[in-house]
């Protein structure tokens, strides 16, 4: 691994240092075991070679952080639909509450949709919730908190009116 990154010790804990896009990143392995630090360095070097670095800040970014970014955006822009977004976040939080943002994958979103359909929620309601989640990911990627957002498909709605 010579020339690609390094492992060093601070106190009794091993740290790793690596470069991504010309910038040095340092990260604690959180361990006193040099082999764990070596494994972490290999993971980070693999991510940087693919151009998909998932750094320590991305790993710590949670669903609650996404919700906070979304509500802050609605408050700043004085959107009148903030109450409906808060309701959407409430439903999303029941399912994704303890998840890290990088763990919210299209498969997890599909599972969420299935759960909401079992609760007899209308496709339109589920779509509003998914749209809020999509917007939160978009805001997080624009702010540089996340590198990418998962694909979140919307459901087909049949809301044509009758009786006019």
Number of C-alpha atoms within 10 A of each C-alpha: 9 5 6 11 18 16 18 14 14 9 8 10 15 21 24 22 17 20 15 15 7 7 8 10 14 17 17 17 21 12 13 15 12 17 12 15 24 19 13 18 23 17 13 24 21 13 15 17 10 9 12 14 17 16 16 12 9 16 14 14 17 19 24 17 15 24 25 13 18 25 19 13 16 16 13 9 10 10 12 10 10 17 12 13 21 17 13 21 26 15 16 21 15 10 16 20 15 12 15 17 23 18 15 18 14 14 13 14 20 13 13 19 20 14 13 18 13 9 9 9 13 13 18 15 14 22 19 17 23 22 17 22 23 20 18 22 24 18 18 22 14 12 11 11 18 21 17 15 19 16 12 18 13 16 14 9 12 9 8 5 6 5 3 3
